[in-house]
Amino acid sequence: MAVALFLVACNRETVVTDTTPMDTREPVSIQYVGAPELPVREKPEDAAPIIATYQNGEAVSVLADQGAWVEVRTGDRVGWARAADLTTAQGKTQEEENPTPKFRVMPMPVSAPSARGEIYLEANVNSDGEVISVRTISNTTGSLALESQNTTALKVAKFYPIIQKNQRTPFKYYHRVTY
C-alpha cells in the first residue's frame, strides 16, 4: 500500500500559474515593421534576450516611445524594439508598391586589384529569397573568370522575402560590381 501511495505522489504534476497581470494599456500608435525582421527584446538594449520576432509589414502596437526604442505589445507580454525598424501605414504602403530587396546573406566580395571596369548582373530571386538564376547584363572588365566568380558569389546570396499584399513575391535583383 505504501508503494502505491508513493507512486501516486510521484505522478502528480506541479502546475505553475503565471500571476503577472496582462498589460492592458492602450497603444499610443500602431506602427508597421519596416525592416526585414523586428526582434522584440526584454529590455531596450541590443544585448537583451529576444522574446518575439515580427516580419516585414506586420502591425505592432506601440505602448511608449523612448527615443531610439519603443515599448511594444507582443501578445500577452511587452517588450522593446528599435524605433528605426518601424514605419507608418503610409511608409508600409510605399514599400509594398516599390519594395527594396534586402540581403539576409550578402554575396562575398570578389577581389581583383588589377581589374578595371564593371560587371552588371541580374538575379532571379524566388519568393523565399533564394537566388535561382543569374545572367550577365554586361562585363567591361574583359575577364570571364571575374564574371564567373561574381556570378557564383551572387548565387549563394540570400534575401529577405519581399511581401506584397501579404504574400511573398519573387523578384529580380540587379547587382553592379565596379573594379
C-alpha positions as CSV (number, residue, x, y, z in Angstrom):
1,M,0.0,0.0,0.0
2,A,2.8,2.4,0.9
3,V,4.4,1.7,-2.5
4,A,1.1,2.6,-4.3
5,L,0.8,5.9,-2.4
6,F,4.4,6.7,-3.2
7,L,3.8,6.1,-6.9
8,V,0.6,8.2,-6.9
9,A,2.5,11.1,-5.2
10,C,5.4,10.9,-7.7
11,N,2.9,11.1,-10.7
12,R,1.4,14.4,-9.7
13,E,2.3,17.4,-11.8
14,T,3.1,20.8,-10.4
15,V,1.1,23.4,-12.1
16,V,2.8,26.8,-12.3
17,T,0.4,29.7,-12.8
18,D,1.7,33.0,-14.2
19,T,0.2,35.6,-12.0
20,T,1.8,38.5,-13.9
21,P,-1.1,40.8,-14.9
22,M,-1.5,41.4,-18.6
23,D,-0.6,44.9,-19.8
24,T,-3.9,46.5,-20.8
25,R,-2.6,50.0,-21.7
26,E,-4.0,51.5,-24.9
27,P,-1.4,51.8,-27.6
28,V,-0.1,55.3,-28.4
29,S,0.2,54.3,-32.1
30,I,0.0,51.4,-34.5
31,Q,3.2,51.1,-36.5
32,Y,4.4,48.6,-39.1
33,V,7.7,46.6,-39.4
34,G,9.8,48.5,-41.9
35,A,12.9,46.2,-41.5
36,P,13.1,42.7,-42.9
37,E,12.6,41.4,-39.3
38,L,11.9,43.1,-36.0
39,P,13.4,41.5,-32.9
40,V,11.5,42.4,-29.7
41,R,13.7,42.3,-26.6
42,E,13.1,42.1,-22.9
43,K,14.8,45.4,-22.3
44,P,15.8,48.4,-24.5
45,E,19.3,47.0,-25.1
46,D,20.7,45.2,-28.2
47,A,22.2,42.5,-25.9
48,A,18.8,41.7,-24.2
49,P,17.2,38.4,-24.9
50,I,14.7,38.3,-27.8
51,I,11.1,37.5,-26.7
52,A,9.4,37.7,-30.1
53,T,10.1,38.5,-33.8
54,Y,7.9,40.2,-36.3
55,Q,8.2,40.1,-40.1
56,N,8.3,43.0,-42.5
57,G,4.9,44.7,-42.9
58,E,3.3,43.3,-39.7
59,A,1.4,45.7,-37.4
60,V,2.8,46.4,-34.0
61,S,1.1,48.1,-31.1
62,V,3.4,50.8,-29.6
63,L,2.8,51.5,-25.9
64,A,5.5,54.0,-25.2
65,D,8.2,55.9,-27.2
66,Q,11.6,56.4,-25.6
67,G,13.6,57.9,-28.5
68,A,15.7,55.1,-30.1
69,W,13.5,52.4,-28.5
70,V,9.7,51.8,-28.3
71,E,7.8,49.6,-26.0
72,V,5.6,47.2,-27.9
73,R,2.9,44.6,-27.1
74,T,3.7,41.0,-28.1
75,G,0.5,39.0,-27.4
76,D,0.2,39.0,-23.6
77,R,3.7,40.4,-23.0
78,V,5.5,43.7,-23.6
79,G,9.0,44.2,-25.0
80,W,11.3,46.7,-26.7
81,A,12.1,47.3,-30.3
82,R,14.3,49.8,-32.2
83,A,12.1,52.7,-33.4
84,A,14.1,53.0,-36.6
85,D,12.9,49.5,-37.6
86,L,9.2,50.7,-37.7
87,T,7.3,52.7,-40.2
88,T,3.9,54.3,-40.6
89,A,1.0,52.9,-42.6
90,Q,2.0,55.3,-45.4
91,G,5.6,54.0,-45.3
92,K,4.3,50.4,-45.4
93,T,2.2,51.2,-48.5
94,Q,5.1,52.9,-50.3
95,E,7.4,49.9,-49.5
96,E,4.7,47.5,-50.8
97,E,4.3,49.4,-54.0
98,N,8.1,49.8,-54.6
99,P,9.8,47.2,-52.5
100,T,13.6,47.4,-51.8
101,P,15.4,44.0,-51.8
102,K,17.5,43.5,-48.6
103,F,20.2,40.8,-48.1
104,R,19.9,38.2,-45.4
105,V,23.3,36.9,-46.6
106,M,25.3,39.3,-48.8
107,P,27.4,38.0,-51.7
108,M,31.0,37.6,-50.8
109,P,33.1,40.4,-52.5
110,V,35.4,39.2,-55.3
111,S,38.8,41.0,-55.1
112,A,40.7,41.8,-58.2
113,P,43.1,44.7,-57.6
114,S,44.4,44.9,-61.2
115,A,40.9,44.7,-62.8
116,R,39.2,47.8,-64.3
117,G,35.6,48.0,-65.5
118,E,32.2,46.9,-64.3
119,I,30.2,43.7,-64.1
120,Y,26.4,44.1,-64.1
121,L,24.3,41.0,-63.2
122,E,20.6,40.2,-63.0
123,A,19.4,37.7,-60.4
124,N,16.0,36.0,-60.4
125,V,15.0,35.5,-56.7
126,N,12.2,33.2,-55.6
127,S,9.5,34.0,-53.0
128,D,11.7,32.6,-50.3
129,G,14.6,35.0,-51.0
130,E,16.8,32.4,-52.7
131,V,18.7,33.3,-55.9
132,I,17.6,30.8,-58.6
133,S,19.5,32.1,-61.6
134,V,21.9,34.8,-62.6
135,R,22.6,36.3,-66.0
136,T,25.2,38.8,-67.1
137,I,23.9,42.1,-68.5
138,S,27.4,43.5,-69.1
139,N,31.1,42.9,-68.3
140,T,33.6,45.6,-69.2
141,T,36.4,44.1,-67.2
142,G,37.3,41.7,-70.1
143,S,37.7,38.8,-67.5
144,L,35.3,35.9,-67.9
145,A,36.9,34.4,-64.7
146,L,36.0,37.5,-62.7
147,E,32.4,37.4,-64.2
148,S,32.1,33.8,-63.2
149,Q,33.3,34.4,-59.6
150,N,30.8,37.3,-59.2
151,T,28.0,35.2,-60.6
152,T,28.8,32.4,-58.1
153,A,29.0,34.9,-55.2
154,L,25.6,36.2,-56.1
155,K,24.1,32.7,-56.5
156,V,24.8,31.9,-52.8
157,A,23.4,35.2,-51.5
158,K,20.1,35.1,-49.7
159,F,17.5,37.9,-49.5
160,Y,14.7,38.6,-47.0
161,P,11.4,37.7,-48.8
162,I,9.6,40.7,-50.4
163,I,6.0,40.7,-49.2
164,Q,3.3,42.4,-51.3
165,K,-0.4,42.2,-50.4
166,N,0.6,39.8,-47.5
167,Q,2.2,37.4,-49.9
168,R,5.8,36.6,-50.6
169,T,6.7,37.6,-54.1
170,P,9.6,36.6,-56.5
171,F,11.6,39.5,-57.8
172,K,14.7,40.5,-59.9
173,Y,17.7,42.0,-58.3
174,Y,20.3,44.0,-60.2
175,H,23.9,43.7,-58.9
176,R,26.6,46.1,-60.1
177,V,30.3,45.5,-59.2
178,T,32.8,48.1,-60.2
179,Y,36.6,47.5,-60.3
